[in-house]
Amino acid sequence: MSIHIKETTLSHPALMPFNIYRRTDPILATCQTLILINPLVLADPRIIDGDREARFVDTGVVRLALSPFSKGVLQITHLLDQCPHIQALHIYTTGNPGRLDLGQDILTSETMERYAWELQSWFSCLPSYINPTLTLGHCHVGDGPKGIAFIDQLRHLTGCHIRCLCSSTGHHLQLV
């Protein structure tokens, strides 16, 4: 049995194009989409760091820009719907303790219920034996009691491990 892999481009209107691969089995006449993006890095274009970008390119990590002019939670939801095999998502954006800025959306403990359906769908296609991770960077969202409560609520909705890379104390917060 021979399997042909063909590179194609898939794009979401709010995001830059990224590569996916379609595996075609000519004998069974089936086509399966292989997502070879793991981890996926989403960054707010207002905070993109040139050194960090170069490091992502060198390691083969796919990096996309969140549009600041549309709803960020919806952008991420559509992207993960198109790429259901993503196990690790890194989001670099602005925020404060207990607050995450995603495009036009401001995600807080108070507004999170509004986005519950979308957040619950982010990693729902993954098999139960895979533990997805969500890494939040550059935003101090996990600082203090308000931040920890926010991260815990986000963890329950997404069903994933969450790491915060920036904090005012210089420590990383990780909730599993």
N, C-alpha and C positions, 0 to 999 in steps of 0.2 A: 504494500500500500504506500503510495507516495502522497506526501502532503506538501502543498504549495503555500508559501506565505507571501502575501502581497501587502505592501505598505499603502495605506490610504490616509487621507486627512479628514478629520471630523472637527467641526467647529460649532461653537455656540455663539450666537450673535454678540453676547456680552463678553466673550472671552477670546483670546488669541487662539488660532488653530493649534492642535496638538496631534501627534501621530498615534494611530491605533493599527493593529495588524489583524487581518482576517485570515483564518486558517481554513482552507478549502480541501475537503476530501473528495476527489473526483469519483471514487468508486461508490461512496454512499451518497454523493451529491448533496452534501451538507456544508454549511458554512457556519463557523463559530468565530465570534469576535474575541480576540485575545487582547487584553489591556496590559501593556507592558510598562505601565507607569506606576511605580511604587517606590518611594512615596511621591505624592503629588504636592507641590508647593504653590499656594495661592498667596499673592502679595498685593497689598494696597499700593498702587503706583506712587503714592505720596511719600512712602517710606523706603522704597527699594534702595538697597545698599549695593554699590558696585562690586565690592569685595565679596559680599555674600552671593551675588549673582554669579560671579566667576566660579565660586566654589560649587554652586549647584550645577553649572554647565560641565565642570570637570568631572563630577561624580555621576553624571548622567541623570540627575534628577530633573524631572520636567517641571518647569516653573510657568505659571500663568498669572496674569494680572486681573484682579477683581476690578470691575468698572465702578468708579465712585458715583456714577450717575444712574445706577439702577439698584434694585434690592439685592443685597449681598447674599442673604439666606437663600433666596430663590435661585441666584446664579449658582451657588454651590450645590443646591438640590438638583438642578437640571444637569449639572456636570456629573454628579455622582450617579444620576439615573442613566446617563450615557456610558459611564465607566463603572459598572457595579462591582468590579473586582479590586477597587482601591481599598487597601488595608490601612494605609497611613496617610493622613492628611495633615499638612503643616500650613497654618494660616499666620501670616505676618501682617498685622494691621495696627491701627491706633486704638486706644481705649484707656480706661481707668479702672481702679479696683471695682469689680462687679459690673463692668460695662465693656462691651465689645462693639467696635464700629465696623460694620460690614457693608460697604457701599453706602446706600442711603438708609440702611437698617441700623438701628441702635438696639443691641441685644442686652437686656438687663434681666434681673430676676423678675421684675414686674412685667416686662414685655415678652418674656420667653414663652409663656403659655400661648401667645398669639402664633408662634412659630412651631408649636409642639409637633404637629403632623409632619412638617418638613424635616425637623431635626430627628424625629424618630425614624425617618426613611433613609437617612444618610448612609448607614452601614447595614441596612436591613437585608440586603441581598447576599451578604456574606454567610458562609456556613457557620454554625454555632461553635465549631472548634477553633475558629479564627478570632483572635482578640484584636479588633482594630484600635488604632491610636490616633488621637487628635492632639497636635502640638500647636500651642498658641504662643506666638513670639512678638516682641517689640511693644507690648501693650499693657503690662502691669495688671492685667485683669484678675489675676489670682491673689493679689495682695490683700492682706487683712481679713477680718471675719466676713466682710461683705463679699470679697473676692472668692474666698473659700466656699461660701454658700452658693455663689453663682456657679462656680466650677462643678460643685457637687450636683446641682440641679441639671446642668448641661450634660454631665456624665450619665445621669439617670435617663435623660431623654435620648441621647445618642447611643447609649449602651457601649461606650468605648472607654479605653484608658485615656486620660487627659494629662498632658504635661504643659506647664507654663514655663517658658524659657527666661522671661525677664521678671524680676521682682526688685523692689526698692532695697531689699536686704542683700541682693546679689545671689540669693539661693534660688534653686529651681524647685517648683512645686509639682508634685506628681500625685495624682489620685488614681487608684486602680479599682 
